[in-house]
């Protein structure tokens, strides 16, 4: 689809619709990025997987699209065990490294003080995130 047509189509959507599309694209990217990894929490290798956030996207809006905060997680851990956060944390340092984990924790502490949209109107922010992650997905698929 032509970029201008896509932008026009996205601009006609409501804010919740654009936000949803951006979140879906981001979580798909995280699952593809982690395709060769097991569930971040329980280690299961064959299941239905989600893009599970360590710091919940609903509560930490500035971390919603943070790639260090979202990893492939089985649906059971994500949905039925509320993220299985103790195990998630134990494996997160291994995945992203101690230094990045420290940075993530610090960003979470500042979440309520940070403009989650980087000074942009929310709808534009979500459109840009959607386009960014659609492109990252395309690149990942091309490289596999």
HELIX and SHEET records of a PDB file:
HELIX    1   1 UNK A    3  UNK A   11  1                                   9    
HELIX    2   2 UNK A   15  UNK A   33  1                                  19    
HELIX    3   3 UNK A   61  UNK A   63  5                                   3    
HELIX    4   4 UNK A   75  UNK A   75  1                                   1    
HELIX    5   5 UNK A   76  UNK A   80  3                                   5    
HELIX    6   6 UNK A   85  UNK A   96  1                                  12    
HELIX    7   7 UNK A   98  UNK A  109  1                                  12    
HELIX    8   8 UNK A  111  UNK A  113  5                                   3    
HELIX    9   9 UNK A  122  UNK A  143  1                                  22    
SHEET    1   A 2 UNK A  49  UNK A  53  0                                        
SHEET    2   A 2 UNK A  70  UNK A  74 -1                                        
END                                                                             
